[in-house]
Amino acid sequence: MLPQDPVILLSYMNTQLRDNYSSLESLAEGLDVPYSELEDAVKSLKEMGYAYDAARNKFV
């Protein structure tokens, strides 16, 4: 289950991507999270002004 608070979600996602996963797809698979739930999280972060940068593998 992903954090519901957007600020904690941002920190959690970036930490997981930095330390454990090479992409959003591998993060979803590794955490056993349905990709649709991950898409909702990405949408939530986008609403806060953050977008996933695949080249840097983090939300900026």
Backbone as CSV, one residue per row, in Angstrom:
resi,resn,N_x,N_y,N_z,CA_x,CA_y,CA_z,C_x,C_y,C_z
1,MET,0.853,-1.182,0.000,0.000,0.000,0.000,0.890,1.234,0.000
2,LEU,0.584,2.159,-0.876,1.363,3.384,-0.984,0.838,4.427,-0.001
3,PRO,1.712,5.299,0.490,1.266,6.364,1.396,0.201,7.241,0.738
4,GLN,-0.738,7.700,1.509,-1.823,8.536,0.989,-1.488,10.020,1.030
5,ASP,-0.659,10.438,1.987,-0.261,11.838,2.079,0.664,12.155,0.905
6,PRO,0.353,13.177,0.090,1.145,13.460,-1.106,2.624,13.765,-0.838
7,VAL,2.923,14.457,0.231,4.319,14.793,0.537,5.095,13.541,0.945
8,ILE,4.473,12.704,1.751,5.112,11.447,2.147,5.232,10.521,0.936
9,LEU,4.211,10.521,0.088,4.248,9.723,-1.135,5.429,10.120,-2.007
10,LEU,5.648,11.401,-2.191,6.773,11.891,-2.990,8.091,11.384,-2.421
11,SER,8.276,11.541,-1.146,9.500,11.092,-0.502,9.657,9.575,-0.619
12,TYR,8.586,8.857,-0.369,8.615,7.396,-0.432,8.971,6.913,-1.835
13,MET,8.297,7.469,-2.842,8.534,7.043,-4.218,9.974,7.314,-4.636
14,ASN,10.456,8.517,-4.370,11.823,8.847,-4.772,12.853,8.002,-4.027
15,THR,12.613,7.729,-2.767,13.536,6.880,-2.014,13.548,5.466,-2.579
16,GLN,12.379,4.913,-2.845,12.301,3.564,-3.410,12.974,3.502,-4.777
17,LEU,12.718,4.504,-5.618,13.328,4.524,-6.944,14.846,4.667,-6.840
18,ARG,15.310,5.487,-5.957,16.756,5.690,-5.792,17.442,4.440,-5.250
19,ASP,16.839,3.822,-4.247,17.515,2.740,-3.531,17.244,1.336,-4.069
20,ASN,16.089,1.122,-4.694,15.688,-0.252,-4.979,15.218,-0.558,-6.401
21,TYR,14.734,0.426,-7.134,14.085,0.128,-8.408,14.584,1.047,-9.517
22,SER,14.663,0.479,-10.723,15.200,1.222,-11.859,14.135,1.892,-12.715
23,SER,12.863,1.677,-12.380,11.769,2.277,-13.150,10.479,2.192,-12.350
24,LEU,9.454,2.906,-12.834,8.142,2.819,-12.183,7.567,1.410,-12.308
25,GLU,7.788,0.784,-13.445,7.272,-0.562,-13.660,7.899,-1.547,-12.668
26,SER,9.204,-1.450,-12.479,9.861,-2.365,-11.538,9.445,-2.054,-10.100
27,LEU,9.164,-0.805,-9.801,8.672,-0.435,-8.471,7.319,-1.083,-8.218
28,ALA,6.411,-0.972,-9.181,5.077,-1.576,-9.034,5.193,-3.086,-8.850
29,GLU,6.034,-3.712,-9.660,6.206,-5.161,-9.564,6.845,-5.560,-8.236
30,GLY,7.884,-4.836,-7.844,8.603,-5.166,-6.618,7.777,-4.979,-5.362
31,LEU,6.901,-3.984,-5.374,6.045,-3.725,-4.217,4.727,-4.488,-4.303
32,ASP,4.550,-5.217,-5.405,3.311,-5.961,-5.647,2.102,-5.027,-5.576
33,VAL,2.252,-3.881,-6.244,1.195,-2.871,-6.313,0.634,-2.901,-7.734
34,PRO,-0.683,-2.964,-7.892,-1.237,-2.906,-9.242,-0.794,-1.618,-9.940
35,TYR,-0.468,-1.740,-11.225,0.028,-0.565,-11.938,-1.015,0.557,-11.922
36,SER,-2.295,0.211,-11.881,-3.336,1.240,-11.826,-3.230,2.062,-10.541
37,GLU,-2.865,1.426,-9.433,-2.675,2.155,-8.172,-1.463,3.078,-8.285
38,LEU,-0.432,2.603,-8.952,0.752,3.428,-9.157,0.420,4.622,-10.051
39,GLU,-0.406,4.406,-11.066,-0.827,5.507,-11.931,-1.583,6.566,-11.140
40,ASP,-2.405,6.132,-10.180,-3.117,7.081,-9.318,-2.128,7.895,-8.494
41,ALA,-1.080,7.247,-8.000,-0.058,7.945,-7.225,0.676,8.959,-8.099
42,VAL,0.988,8.567,-9.328,1.671,9.474,-10.260,0.775,10.679,-10.546
43,LYS,-0.509,10.432,-10.710,-1.462,11.527,-10.953,-1.495,12.478,-9.753
44,SER,-1.505,11.918,-8.564,-1.510,12.727,-7.348,-0.260,13.613,-7.277
45,LEU,0.883,13.041,-7.620,2.131,13.821,-7.602,2.130,14.876,-8.698
46,LYS,1.545,14.555,-9.847,1.458,15.525,-10.936,0.619,16.722,-10.521
47,GLU,-0.445,16.464,-9.779,-1.297,17.554,-9.286,-0.533,18.476,-8.337
48,MET,0.518,17.952,-7.705,1.361,18.766,-6.819,2.474,19.470,-7.589
49,GLY,2.568,19.183,-8.900,3.578,19.832,-9.718,4.823,18.987,-9.964
50,TYR,4.764,17.691,-9.642,5.906,16.803,-9.840,5.613,15.843,-10.987
51,ALA,6.633,15.577,-11.777,6.514,14.636,-12.878,7.654,13.643,-12.803
52,TYR,7.393,12.433,-13.271,8.421,11.403,-13.277,9.386,11.669,-14.421
53,ASP,10.666,11.723,-14.111,11.732,11.882,-15.097,12.423,10.524,-15.220
54,ALA,12.130,9.807,-16.312,12.667,8.452,-16.488,14.188,8.459,-16.604
55,ALA,14.741,9.486,-17.213,16.198,9.553,-17.364,16.891,9.652,-16.009
56,ARG,16.256,10.341,-15.070,16.823,10.505,-13.735,16.223,9.521,-12.730
57,ASN,15.171,8.813,-13.172,14.474,7.836,-12.336,14.014,8.432,-11.012
58,LYS,13.371,9.583,-11.111,12.803,10.208,-9.917,11.753,11.239,-10.314
59,PHE,11.011,11.666,-9.319,10.027,12.724,-9.530,10.698,14.058,-9.258
60,VAL,10.532,14.957,-10.201,11.129,16.296,-10.076,10.081,17.355,-10.298
